Amino acid sequence: MSVTVTLDQHGEQIVEAQLRTGRYSSAEEVVARALETLTQSGQSEVRHRKTPAEAVAHIRQSRKGIKLGGLKVKDLIYEGHKY
């Protein structure tokens, strides 16, 4: 299957910049690599997607015991609300 794509000026500049690096030999190669990267990032998003409840639980677990200059995050928030 063959597809024709028309890039806007910004897209053309990106492709030209990538060609100048010497890593790619054609615009088709640049676009193919971009599509591969897009596919890979989309797959990792699906694997790492959490429900809101899971995200909140993760944040709470990550913040436990964190201190900055001897203060807990909760104390820093309290101090910030004073001003």
Residue pairs with C-beta under 8 A, 6 or more apart in sequence:
5 31
7 15
14 30
15 27
15 30
15 31
18 24
18 30
19 26
19 27
19 30
24 30
24 33
50 58
63 73
66 72
66 73
67 73
68 76
71 79
